[in-house]
Amino acid sequence: MTAPKIIGPALPNMPWQERPAGNNDVVWRHAENPIIDWNPTKDIARVFNSAVVPYENGFIGVLRAEPRTGVPQLHLARSKDGLSWDIEEKPIVWIDEEGNPYPPNYAYDPRLVKVEDTYYIIWCTDFGGAALGLGMTKDFKTFTRLENPFIPFNRNGVLFPRKLNGKYQLLSRPSDSGHTPFGDIFISESPDLVHWGKHRRVMARGGSAWWQSVKIGGGPIPIETTEGWLLFYHGVSGTCNGFVYSMGAALLDLDNPAKVLYRTKPYLLTPETPYETSGFVPNVVFPCATLHDAETGRIAIYYGAADTYVSVAYTQLDELIAYLKENSELVPGDAIAYKG
C-alpha cells in the first residue's frame, strides 16, 4: 500500500517537535505553548485565532489582535522560525479596488491562503452583521478589500489553495447575529471571487460524538493530499458551564470536496491545559492555520487557545490518515453533495 503524501512543496524550515515520550496521541502540543502570550505589544492585549503562511525565507502571519478597546482588527507579523513573532503595532491598512481607504469596523478569525500568485485573506467583518470579508495582497504591503462574498450572517470562511474546474472554492458556516447556537459547513464556488453559487452542505454537526453536537466550522486552509483534501475543523459542545471548542479532522474528495470520505468521531484536541481552559473565553481550541512539509508529511497546526493565546500542535500525515480511517463516523448528509 502506498503511503499518503502531501501534494505541494517541501518546507524543511517549518516548526516541529517530535512526539513526547509516552505520548500516544495522534496530535500533540508544542512543549513551549503558548507561543504568543497576554499583552504581546504595548497596545495589544490579546492575539489568538490567527493565520500563518511561508513567505520569503521565513513566515508571515495575519493575526487577530485585540487592543485594550476590545475591538478586534487584523495585524501583520513576521517570524524566522514560525514560533517567535514580531507583531506590527498598527492594524493592516485596507483600500478598496479604486484605491480609497476601506477600513473594517472590526475584523477577526482570519484565514490566509496563496492561490496562484496572490495571497487572499478571509475574515469575519461587519456587513450589517457578522459576515465574511475578503481581501488580497501580492506583497504584504498593499492590502485591497474585494467584494464581500455573502450577505450576513456567516463566519469561518476558508478558501481552497487552488481552483477546481476553473472555479474558486470557499467553505463557510452560515450563522445568525449572535453567538450562534447552530451551524454546519457549506461550500460555494465562484469563477471570479464576486459571483458565488452552487452552494452545497459539506458537513453537518451532530452524530453520536457530543463534542461537535452544537456547531462546527472550517479551520485551516485544506491540505491537498493523495487521499483527499485534509480539513481540520472545530466542533462545539454545550455544557452546563458554556460552550467547549475542540478540534477534529475530515478527508474530502479531491474532485468533489462537497463529499466527505472520512471524519474523526473522537476529537483530536480538546481544552486540557491551563492556557486552553483558562483565559478570556475558557475552554477553546480553535484551529486557523497549518504549515506542512510534503517531503516528511509533518504538519504544524496553529490554534487559538481560550481566546487569549496562540498555540501550536503537531501531527504526522500518515498517522493522522490512518487514525481518521480507523475512527471515522459520517453524519447523515456528509457523504453526498447535499442540495437541500
N, C-alpha and C positions, 0 to 999 in steps of 0.2 A: 504494500500500500504506500502511495506517495504521501509524504508529509505535507500538511498545509503550508502555504507560503504567502507572505505579504507581497502584493503587487505594487511595486514602487521603488524608490531609490534607497540606497544604503544611508544610514545615519549613525556612523560609528561614534560620534561625539555626544549622543543623547545621554541624559542621566540614566543611571542604572545601579541597582544594588541586587545582589543575589538573595534568594530566599533565606531568611534566618534559619539557623539550625533548629530543628524540632518543629518548624512551622510547616504544616501540610496544606495550607490554604492555596487556592489557585491564584488569588490576588493577595499581595502582601504590601504593607505600608513602608514608606521611606522612613528610615530609622531616626532621621533628624526633623521629622514633621513637627509643626507646620513650617513651610519654607517662607511664608510671609505672615508676620505676627500683627498684633494690635499696633496702631499708630506707626505705620512704616515710614511716613514722612511728617513734616511739620504740620501740614494741613489735612492730611488724610487719616481718618480714624480706623477704617477697616477696608481690606481688599479681600475679595472672595469671588467664586463663580466666574473665572477668568479664562481667556483663550491664549494659546501659545502655538507658534509655528517656527520651523527652522528659517533663518534669514541670514544671508551673507555667511560669516564664519561663526555665527552663534545662533541666538534665538531672540525672537521678538514677541511681546505679549500685548494683548488688548485686555485691560483689566477692568473689572467692576470695582470702582473705588467710591467710597462714601466719605465725604468730608464731615465736619462737625455739624453741618446743617442737616445731615441725614439724607440729602437728595443725591441719588447715585448718578455718576457720569462715567464715561469711558476714558481711561488714561493709557498712555503708551508706556511700555517698559522694555528694557533690553537686558540680555544676560549672555555671558560667555559659556556658562555650563548648564543653563536651564534650571538652576536652583537658587542662585543669588541674583537678585534683580535690582536694577537701577530704575526707579519709577519717576516719571515726569510729574512734577507737582501740579501742573495745569492740565485740564481736560483736553482731549482731542478737539481741534477746531474744524468744524464742518462747513462746507459750502454746498450750494445746490448746483445743478448741472449748468446753470448760467454764470456761476462764479459768485453768487450772492451769499452772504452769511446765512447759515441754516442750522443754528444750534438746537439740539433737542431739549425739551423741558426736563426730561430725565432719560437715563439710558442704563440698562442693566442686563446681566447674564449674556454677554457676547459670545458668539462663535466666530471663528476666523478660519478661512479656507482659501487656498490658491486654486483657481480654475484657469487653466491656460496661463496667460501672462499677467493676470490680475488677482489681487487679494480682495476678497469680499468679507465684510463684517455684517453679521445679522445679530440684532439685539432686540430687547423689548423696549418700546418707546411709547410716548404719549401721542395718540392719534384719535382724540375723542374717547380715550380709554386705552387700556393696555393693548398694544398691537405690535406687529413686527416692523422694525426699522431695518433698512438695507442700505449699505454704503460700500464704497470701493476705494482702493488706493493702489498705486503701482510702485510707490517709493516710500511709503510711510512718512511722507512729508505733506502731501496734499491729500485731503480726505473729502470725497464727494458723496453726498447723500443721493440715493436714487429713489424712485417711486416706492412707497410702502407696498409690499406685496398684497396684503389682505386688509379688509376692514376689521375693526375691533369685533370680538376680543380674541387675542391669540398670543401665545408665548412659545418659547423653545423652538425657534427657527433654526434648522440645520440644513445647510446647502451641501449637496454631494460634491466631491472633488473633481468630477468630470461629467460631461453631458452624456445622456443615454439617448440614442437615436436622434441626436442633434438637439435635445431639449435639456434645459436645466432641471434638476430635481430638488425639491425642497420639502423637508419634513417640518411639521408644525403640530401644535397642540391647541386646538380651539378651546376657548375657555369662557369666563364671564368677567365681570368688572371687579370682583372681589378676590379673596384668597381662595381660588377655585376648588370646590369640593368634588370635582369630577374631571375627567379628561382622558382621551385616547390619542394615539399618534396617527396623523394623516400624512399623505404625500400628495404633492401637486407638481405640475410640470409647466414649463414656460419656454417659448422659443427665444425670448428677448429680455427676460427679467422684469417685464412690465405686465404682460398678459398671462395670467395664471389660470389653469383649468385641469381637467381630467383628475379631479380630486378623488382619492381613494383612502379608505381607512386601512392602515397597515397593522396596527397592534391595538388590542383592547386591554383595559385594566381588568382586574379580577382574576378569575380562575380559582384554584384551590390554594394559591400562595397569597397569604394575607398581607405580605409586605408591599404588594402592589395593588391592593384592593380599592384604594380611593381614586388614584390617578397615576398616570405615567407620562413621561416626556422624554424626547430625544436628548442625548447628551453630546458627546464629542462628534466631530465630523466622521461619518462612516469610513472604515478602513477597508480598502479593496483587498480581498484575499482570493486564493484559488478555490475556496469553499463557499464564497459568497461575501456580501457586504457585512462586516462586523460592526454592529451598533451597540455601544454602551448606552444605557438609559437609566433614568431614575424612576423609582416606584415609591409610592407614598401609602402608608397605612395610617389609620386613625386610631388613636389610643385615648385612654381617659386623661392623659396628660398632653394631648395635642398630636399634631402630625409628626411622623417619623419618615425621613427620606433615606432610602437605601439605593444601592446600585445593582443592576443586572446587565445581561448582555443577550443579544439576539443575532442570528445569521439571517440575512435577507437574500433573496435570489439575485444573482448578478444582473440578469437581463430584465427582471421584473421585481424591483425592490418593494413593491406593494405586497409581495408574497413572503411570509415568514417561513423559514425552513426549521429553525430551532430557536428556543429561548429558554433561559435558565428558570427553572422552578424555584430553586433556592437563590437567595440574594448572593452576590459576590462580595459585597462590602456593606456594612451597616454601622451606624454610630456606636462605637465601643470605647474609644479613647477619650480622655478629658477634652481635647481640642475639637472633638466631634459632638460630644454630649453636652458640653457647656460652652455658652457663648451668647451672642446677641439673639440668635434663634437656636435653641438647643436641638440636638438630635437630627442633624442634617449632614448627609453625604451627597454632594451634588456634582457629578462629573461634567466637565465642559470642554476638555481638550485631551488629545493624546500626542505623544511623539513615538515614532516606531521605526525600526530598522529592518529593512527587507532581508538583509543578509543573515541576521541572527534570529529574527522573529520576536525580538524584545519589544515590549510596549510599556511606556510610562503614561500613567493616567493622572491628569491634573483635576483636582476636585475642590470645590468649596466645602469648608467644614464649619458647621454651626453659624453660617452667615457672618463669619468673623475672620477666617483664616484661608490661605491657600495651602493645600497639601498635595502629596504625590503618592501614588501606589504603582506597583509593577505587576506584570504578568508575562507569560511566555505563550506565543500564539498556539503552538501545537498542543500544549497542556490545556489551554483555555478551550480550544475547539473540541478536544476530546471530552472535557468536562461538560461543555454545552450539549453535546450529543447524548451523553450518558444521563444527563439530568434535565432533560427538556420536557416542558409541558406547554402545548399551544392552547391559547384561549380561543373559544369559538369566534370565528371570523378572521383569525390570524393567517390561515393557510390559503386564503383566496383574496383576489383583488376586489374588496368589498365596495359595491356601488350604491348600497342603500336599498 
